[in-house]
Amino acid sequence: MTVTCADCGRTQVVPELPAGATARCQRCARVLARRAMPGFDAALACAAAMFILMPPAVFMPLMDSTIRNLVFEESRLVSSVGVIYQEVWFPFAFGFLFFAFLFPAIRSLLIVVVLSSLRWKWRLWQRGRIFRWSEELRIWSMTDVVVLAGLVAYFRASVPADVEMRVGAWCYFAVALLSLAMDFALDRRAVWNAILPDPTTLPDRHIASCDACELAATSRRRGDPCPRCGATLDRSPAKRFAPAFAALAAALPLCLPAYGAAVMINDQLTGVLEHTVIGTVQLLADHGFWQVGVVILVAGVAIPTIEILGLSWLLIRVRRPNRNGLVRRTRFYRILRRLARWPMVIPFIAAIAAPIVDFRGIDDIVAGPGSTPLFMLITLIMLAVWLFEPKLMWSTAGESR
């Protein structure tokens, strides 16, 4: 089959792969095809189970907390939305709602619809477009990040109170595992070929390529919609340079309030304690949870720093093109894309911990004023990484195909 690499633009023939094999781009080493489990049953089952378990994971009790068995509190994951909305600015509340609940549920539903239509050969209008939407939601569906945030929130809430996980927590943990299993079992190239097959040989005439499904279309022209997924063929990557730069530039002023203000405030009988990101690391280390503190330090400080500096370097290299190091920079971009979502664990910790320890007048954890700028900072970094197209580095350096 003929595939056009979305990262560097090279059109190449990918041979039939044996089970478990992976085909990478000859030029930039991007994964073009990975032969996963035969058929779609495993991925379909995981997506269906994920969609079914999402409501109990969100609405059933998440954790119970008590202080010396005198006062009791029960939290649900959905209650975090209302608590954040009351305590801080609404973008954080709606962001948590979409990233933790809606986007994972919508993505699993879209995959169920597409794979069911392929499995039982049902006719489905715009099937390729629906699958493309599910793929674009992948970076914004953060069940694994929420699970990590929930574990850290559990240890953080255990400092003043006795905390016990309930059925909602275990259901959401199962949702996160099913999401990972679904991504592992899903053979994306097989899905695309089932929707519309890739050309079997390398065309001897001009082709129009798709950056979304990597189709090498021989019967379409530049600017036409992709016949498989509906994306624009031969889309100019330069159009996304300015939005990526703007998103990164907008993120920089948020660094000071995000890391200088408190992300969590602990209102105790003895006084009010405000904890920044670094202060939360120190608090957990002082109470023996230094491993959790290291996770926060890496996810909340190291990764955003690497993302900002790394993406700035890539944007500069677009304006100052150089053929040397193109493969290295493209691989570095893929690392940035994988890491971009993990700093979101820090504001999510505040979101999950706030309803767990909610004993007004005794001990109360609320999301601090720094949680919203931190959330917006990470969201803008993710948006900048998502908008940036590594193919622009190749085209400006004269290596378009």
C-alpha positions as CSV (number, residue, x, y, z in Angstrom):
1,M,0.0,0.0,0.0
2,T,1.1,3.6,-0.7
3,V,1.2,6.0,2.2
4,T,2.3,9.6,2.5
5,C,4.0,10.4,5.8
6,A,2.2,13.1,7.7
7,D,5.3,14.3,9.4
8,C,7.7,14.7,6.5
9,G,5.6,14.4,3.3
10,R,7.5,11.4,1.8
11,T,5.2,9.1,-0.3
12,Q,6.3,5.5,0.0
13,V,5.2,1.9,-0.4
14,V,4.5,-0.1,2.8
15,P,4.6,-3.9,2.3
16,E,2.2,-6.3,3.8
17,L,3.2,-6.7,7.5
18,P,3.2,-9.9,9.5
19,A,1.5,-9.9,12.9
20,G,3.2,-7.7,15.4
21,A,5.3,-5.9,12.8
22,T,5.7,-2.1,12.5
23,A,6.5,-0.1,9.4
24,R,8.3,3.3,9.8
25,C,8.9,6.1,7.4
26,Q,12.1,5.8,5.4
27,R,13.0,9.4,6.1
28,C,11.7,10.5,9.5
29,A,11.0,7.1,11.3
30,R,7.3,7.9,11.9
31,V,5.1,4.8,12.4
32,L,3.1,4.4,9.2
33,A,1.5,1.1,10.0
34,R,1.5,-1.3,13.0
35,R,0.0,-4.7,12.6
36,A,-2.1,-5.2,15.7
37,M,-4.6,-7.9,16.5
38,P,-6.5,-9.2,13.4
39,G,-10.0,-7.9,13.1
40,F,-11.6,-5.2,15.1
41,D,-13.3,-7.2,17.9
42,A,-10.8,-6.5,20.6
43,A,-10.7,-2.7,20.1
44,L,-14.5,-2.6,19.6
45,A,-15.0,-4.5,22.9
46,C,-12.7,-2.1,24.8
47,A,-14.4,0.9,23.3
48,A,-17.9,-0.4,24.2
49,A,-16.9,-1.3,27.7
50,M,-15.3,2.1,28.2
51,F,-18.4,3.9,27.1
52,I,-20.6,1.7,29.4
53,L,-18.4,2.2,32.4
54,M,-18.0,6.0,32.0
55,P,-21.4,7.0,33.7
56,P,-20.8,5.0,36.9
57,A,-17.2,6.2,37.0
58,V,-18.4,9.8,36.9
59,F,-21.5,9.7,39.0
60,M,-20.9,7.0,41.6
61,P,-19.0,7.7,44.8
62,L,-15.3,8.3,44.1
63,M,-13.8,8.5,47.6
64,D,-14.9,8.7,51.3
65,S,-13.0,10.8,53.8
66,T,-13.2,11.3,57.5
67,I,-11.3,13.1,60.3
68,R,-11.0,10.8,63.3
69,N,-14.5,9.4,62.5
70,L,-16.1,12.6,63.7
71,V,-17.0,14.2,60.3
72,F,-17.5,12.5,57.0
73,E,-17.4,13.5,53.4
74,E,-18.2,11.6,50.1
75,S,-17.0,12.8,46.7
76,R,-17.9,12.0,43.2
77,L,-15.8,12.8,40.1
78,V,-18.6,14.9,38.7
79,S,-18.8,17.0,41.9
80,S,-15.4,18.4,41.1
81,V,-16.9,20.4,38.2
82,G,-19.3,22.2,40.5
83,V,-16.7,22.8,43.2
84,I,-14.2,24.2,40.8
85,Y,-16.9,26.4,39.2
86,Q,-17.7,27.9,42.6
87,E,-14.1,28.3,43.8
88,V,-12.2,29.5,40.7
89,W,-12.9,30.6,37.1
90,F,-15.3,28.7,34.9
91,P,-12.8,27.7,32.1
92,F,-11.1,25.3,34.5
93,A,-14.4,23.7,35.4
94,F,-15.5,23.2,31.9
95,G,-12.0,22.1,30.8
96,F,-12.1,19.4,33.5
97,L,-15.6,18.4,32.4
98,F,-14.5,18.0,28.7
99,F,-11.0,16.4,29.2
100,A,-12.0,14.0,32.0
101,F,-15.6,13.0,31.0
102,L,-17.0,14.2,27.7
103,F,-14.1,13.8,25.2
104,P,-13.2,10.2,26.4
105,A,-16.9,9.2,26.2
106,I,-17.4,10.8,22.8
107,R,-14.2,9.3,21.4
108,S,-15.2,5.8,22.6
109,L,-18.7,6.2,21.1
110,L,-17.3,7.3,17.8
111,I,-14.9,4.3,17.7
112,V,-17.8,2.0,18.6
113,V,-19.9,3.4,15.7
114,V,-17.1,3.1,13.1
115,L,-15.8,-0.3,14.1
116,S,-19.4,-1.7,14.4
117,S,-20.1,-0.5,10.9
118,L,-17.0,-2.2,9.6
119,R,-17.4,-5.4,11.7
120,W,-21.0,-6.0,10.5
121,K,-20.7,-4.2,7.1
122,W,-23.3,-1.6,7.8
123,R,-23.4,1.4,5.6
124,L,-22.4,4.5,7.5
125,W,-22.4,8.1,6.1
126,Q,-19.1,9.9,6.5
127,R,-17.5,7.0,8.3
128,G,-13.9,8.2,7.5
129,R,-14.7,11.7,8.9
130,I,-16.1,10.2,12.1
131,F,-12.9,8.1,12.6
132,R,-10.8,11.2,11.9
133,W,-12.7,13.0,14.6
134,S,-12.0,10.2,17.1
135,E,-8.3,10.3,16.3
136,E,-8.2,14.1,16.8
137,L,-9.8,13.7,20.2
138,R,-7.1,11.3,21.2
139,I,-4.7,14.0,22.7
140,W,-7.6,15.7,24.5
141,S,-9.0,12.5,26.1
142,M,-7.2,12.3,29.4
143,T,-8.4,9.3,31.4
144,D,-4.8,8.2,32.2
145,V,-3.9,11.7,33.4
146,V,-7.1,11.8,35.6
147,V,-6.1,8.4,37.1
148,L,-2.6,9.7,38.0
149,A,-4.1,12.9,39.4
150,G,-6.6,10.9,41.4
151,L,-3.8,8.8,43.0
152,V,-1.9,12.0,43.9
153,A,-5.1,13.6,45.2
154,Y,-5.6,10.5,47.4
155,F,-2.2,10.8,49.0
156,R,-2.6,14.6,49.3
157,A,-6.0,14.2,51.0
158,S,-4.6,11.5,53.3
159,V,-2.4,14.1,55.0
160,P,-5.3,15.6,57.0
161,A,-7.9,12.9,56.7
162,D,-8.5,9.1,56.4
163,V,-9.5,8.5,52.7
164,E,-10.9,5.3,51.1
165,M,-11.5,4.7,47.4
166,R,-15.0,3.7,46.3
167,V,-16.6,2.1,43.3
168,G,-16.4,5.2,41.1
169,A,-12.6,5.3,41.4
170,W,-12.3,1.7,40.4
171,C,-14.7,2.2,37.5
172,Y,-12.7,5.1,36.2
173,F,-9.5,3.2,36.7
174,A,-11.0,0.4,34.5
175,V,-12.0,3.1,31.9
176,A,-8.4,4.3,31.8
177,L,-7.1,0.7,31.3
178,L,-9.6,0.0,28.6
179,S,-8.6,3.2,26.8
180,L,-5.0,2.0,26.8
181,A,-6.0,-1.5,25.7
182,M,-8.2,0.0,22.9
183,D,-5.3,2.1,21.6
184,F,-3.0,-0.9,21.7
185,A,-5.4,-3.2,19.9
186,L,-6.6,-0.7,17.3
187,D,-5.0,-1.2,13.9
188,R,-5.5,2.3,12.5
189,R,-4.1,1.5,9.0
190,A,-6.4,-1.5,8.8
191,V,-9.4,0.8,9.7
192,W,-8.4,3.3,7.1
193,N,-8.0,0.6,4.5
194,A,-11.4,-0.9,5.4
195,I,-13.0,2.5,4.9
196,L,-11.2,3.2,1.6
197,P,-8.1,1.2,0.5
198,D,-4.7,2.9,0.0
199,P,-3.2,2.6,-3.5
200,T,-1.3,-0.6,-3.9
201,T,1.6,0.8,-6.0
202,L,3.5,4.1,-6.1
203,P,1.7,6.4,-8.6
204,D,3.7,7.6,-11.6
205,R,1.9,10.9,-11.7
206,H,1.2,13.8,-9.3
207,I,-0.7,12.9,-6.1
208,A,-2.6,14.9,-3.5
209,S,-1.8,13.6,0.0
210,C,-3.9,13.8,3.2
211,D,-2.2,14.7,6.5
212,A,-4.9,13.1,8.6
213,C,-5.3,9.6,7.1
214,E,-2.1,9.7,5.0
215,L,-3.9,8.7,1.8
216,A,-2.1,9.3,-1.5
217,A,-5.0,10.3,-3.7
218,T,-4.4,10.0,-7.4
219,S,-7.8,11.3,-8.6
220,R,-7.9,14.5,-6.6
221,R,-6.2,17.9,-6.7
222,R,-4.7,20.1,-4.0
223,G,-7.3,21.7,-1.9
224,D,-10.0,19.0,-2.6
225,P,-11.5,17.1,0.4
226,C,-9.9,13.8,1.1
227,P,-12.2,11.0,-0.4
228,R,-11.6,8.9,2.8
229,C,-11.7,11.2,5.8
230,G,-12.8,14.6,4.4
231,A,-9.7,16.6,5.4
232,T,-8.1,19.0,3.0
233,L,-5.6,17.4,0.6
234,D,-2.1,18.9,0.4
235,R,-3.0,21.3,3.2
236,S,-0.5,24.1,3.5
237,P,1.3,23.6,6.9
238,A,2.3,27.3,6.9
239,K,-1.2,28.3,7.8
240,R,-0.8,26.7,11.2
241,F,2.5,28.3,12.0
242,A,1.0,31.6,13.2
243,P,-1.7,30.0,15.4
244,A,0.9,27.7,17.0
245,F,3.2,30.7,17.6
246,A,0.3,32.7,19.0
247,A,-0.8,30.0,21.4
248,L,2.8,29.6,22.7
249,A,3.2,33.4,23.0
250,A,-0.1,33.6,25.0
251,A,1.1,30.9,27.3
252,L,4.3,32.6,28.4
253,P,2.6,35.5,30.5
254,L,0.7,32.8,32.4
255,C,3.9,31.2,33.9
256,L,4.2,33.8,36.7
257,P,0.6,33.5,38.1
258,A,0.6,29.7,37.5
259,Y,3.7,29.0,39.5
260,G,3.7,32.0,41.8
261,A,0.1,31.7,43.1
262,A,-1.3,28.9,45.2
263,V,-2.8,26.0,43.3
264,M,-4.4,24.6,46.5
265,I,-5.4,26.3,49.7
266,N,-5.8,24.4,53.0
267,D,-8.2,26.1,55.4
268,Q,-7.5,24.5,58.8
269,L,-8.4,25.3,62.4
270,T,-4.8,26.5,63.0
271,G,-4.7,28.8,60.0
272,V,-4.8,29.0,56.2
273,L,-2.0,27.3,54.3
274,E,-1.4,28.1,50.6
275,H,0.5,25.7,48.5
276,T,2.1,26.5,45.1
277,V,3.2,23.7,42.8
278,I,6.6,23.6,44.5
279,G,4.9,23.9,47.9
280,T,2.8,20.9,47.2
281,V,5.9,18.9,46.4
282,Q,7.5,20.0,49.7
283,L,4.3,19.2,51.6
284,L,4.1,15.6,50.2
285,A,7.8,15.1,50.8
286,D,7.5,16.2,54.5
287,H,4.7,13.6,55.0
288,G,6.7,10.8,53.5
289,F,5.2,10.8,50.0
290,W,8.4,12.0,48.3
291,Q,7.8,9.7,45.3
292,V,4.5,11.4,44.6
293,G,6.3,14.8,45.0
294,V,8.8,13.8,42.3
295,V,5.9,13.0,40.0
296,I,4.4,16.5,40.6
297,L,7.8,18.1,40.1
298,V,8.5,16.3,36.8
299,A,4.9,16.7,35.4
300,G,4.3,20.2,36.7
301,V,7.6,21.9,36.3
302,A,10.1,20.0,34.1
303,I,7.7,18.9,31.3
304,P,6.1,22.4,30.8
305,T,9.6,23.9,30.7
306,I,10.8,21.4,28.1
307,E,7.6,21.9,26.1
308,I,8.0,25.7,25.9
309,L,11.7,25.7,25.1
310,G,11.5,22.8,22.7
311,L,8.5,24.2,20.7
312,S,10.2,27.6,20.6
313,W,13.3,25.9,19.1
314,L,11.2,24.1,16.5
315,L,9.4,27.4,15.5
316,I,12.7,29.1,15.2
317,R,14.1,26.3,13.0
318,V,11.1,26.8,10.7
319,R,12.1,30.5,10.2
320,R,15.8,29.5,9.9
321,P,15.6,26.2,7.9
322,N,18.4,23.8,7.8
323,R,18.4,20.3,6.3
324,N,20.8,19.0,9.0
325,G,19.0,17.6,12.0
326,L,15.5,17.4,10.4
327,V,15.0,13.8,11.5
328,R,16.2,14.7,15.0
329,R,13.8,17.7,15.3
330,T,10.9,15.6,13.9
331,R,11.5,12.9,16.5
332,F,11.8,15.6,19.2
333,Y,8.4,17.0,18.2
334,R,6.8,13.6,18.6
335,I,8.2,13.4,22.1
336,L,6.7,16.8,22.8
337,R,3.4,15.7,21.5
338,R,3.4,12.6,23.8
339,L,4.4,14.6,26.9
340,A,2.1,17.7,26.3
341,R,-0.9,16.3,28.2
342,W,0.8,15.1,31.3
343,P,1.3,18.5,33.1
344,M,-2.5,18.7,33.2
345,V,-2.2,16.3,36.2
346,I,-1.4,19.2,38.5
347,P,-4.6,21.3,38.1
348,F,-6.5,18.0,38.0
349,I,-5.1,17.1,41.5
350,A,-6.6,20.3,42.8
351,A,-9.9,19.5,41.1
352,I,-10.2,16.0,42.5
353,A,-8.8,16.8,46.0
354,A,-11.2,19.8,46.7
355,P,-14.4,17.7,47.2
356,I,-12.6,15.0,49.2
357,V,-11.5,17.2,52.1
358,D,-14.4,19.6,52.5
359,F,-14.9,20.0,56.2
360,R,-15.8,23.7,56.6
361,G,-14.4,25.2,59.7
362,I,-12.2,22.2,60.5
363,D,-10.1,21.3,57.4
364,D,-11.0,22.3,53.9
365,I,-9.0,22.0,50.6
366,V,-10.0,24.4,47.8
367,A,-8.5,25.1,44.4
368,G,-6.3,28.1,44.7
369,P,-6.0,31.2,42.4
370,G,-3.1,29.6,40.6
371,S,-5.0,26.6,39.4
372,T,-6.8,28.4,36.6
373,P,-3.7,30.1,35.0
374,L,-1.9,26.8,35.3
375,F,-4.7,25.0,33.5
376,M,-4.8,27.6,30.8
377,L,-1.0,27.6,30.5
378,I,-1.0,23.8,29.9
379,T,-4.0,24.0,27.6
380,L,-2.3,26.6,25.4
381,I,0.9,24.6,25.3
382,M,-1.1,21.5,24.2
383,L,-2.8,23.6,21.6
384,A,0.5,25.0,20.3
385,V,1.9,21.5,20.0
386,W,-1.2,20.2,18.3
387,L,-1.2,23.0,15.8
388,F,2.4,22.8,14.9
389,E,3.1,20.6,11.8
390,P,6.6,19.1,11.5
391,K,6.2,18.9,7.8
392,L,6.7,22.6,7.7
393,M,10.3,22.1,8.8
394,W,10.8,19.8,5.8
395,S,9.1,22.0,3.3
396,T,11.0,25.2,4.3
397,A,14.3,23.2,4.1
398,G,13.4,22.1,0.5
399,E,12.6,18.5,1.5
400,S,8.9,18.5,0.7
401,R,8.7,15.0,-0.8
